[in-house]
């Protein structure tokens, strides 16, 4: 079984955090959120939506 390593760039973009796989937002896959965690969750959603950027809004996830 082969393992692939993918680099995720995590940076502040205006008022939001961006989690990006690829060279830039236009050609890569990304997610945005108010926190680093939200941006990473949005990136995971984007990967499942065939690279459509996702945005996690505050209070989207329940905290049980």
C-alpha positions in Angstrom: 0.0 0.0 0.0 1.4 3.3 -1.1 1.2 6.5 1.0 0.9 9.9 -0.5 2.0 13.0 1.4 0.1 16.3 0.8 1.2 19.6 2.1 -1.6 21.9 3.5 -0.8 25.6 3.6 -2.6 27.3 6.4 -2.7 31.1 6.4 -4.7 34.2 7.3 -6.6 35.6 4.3 -8.3 38.9 5.3 -10.6 38.1 8.3 -10.6 34.3 7.7 -8.1 31.4 7.8 -7.4 29.5 4.6 -6.4 25.9 4.4 -5.0 25.3 0.8 -3.7 22.3 -1.0 -2.0 23.4 -4.2 -0.3 26.5 -5.6 -3.1 28.9 -5.3 -6.9 29.2 -4.6 -7.8 29.2 -8.3 -6.0 25.9 -9.2 -5.9 24.2 -5.8 -8.4 23.0 -3.2 -9.2 25.2 -0.3 -11.4 25.8 2.7 -12.0 28.9 4.8 -13.1 29.5 8.4 -12.9 31.9 11.3 -10.3 29.6 13.0 -7.6 27.3 11.8 -9.7 24.3 12.8 -12.7 25.6 10.9 -10.5 26.2 7.8 -9.2 22.6 8.0 -12.8 21.2 8.4 -13.9 23.3 5.4 -10.9 21.9 3.4 -12.1 18.4 4.2 -15.6 19.3 3.0 -14.1 20.8 -0.2 -12.2 17.6 -0.9 -15.5 15.7 -0.7 -17.2 18.2 -3.0 -14.8 17.7 -5.9 -12.7 20.9 -5.1 -15.5 23.3 -4.6 -14.3 25.8 -2.0 -16.2 25.5 1.3 -16.6 28.1 4.1 -17.3 27.1 7.7 -19.3 29.8 9.5 -19.1 30.4 13.2 -21.4 28.1 15.3 -21.8 25.6 12.4 -20.7 22.6 14.5 -22.3 21.6 17.8 -19.9 21.4 20.7 -21.1 18.4 22.8 
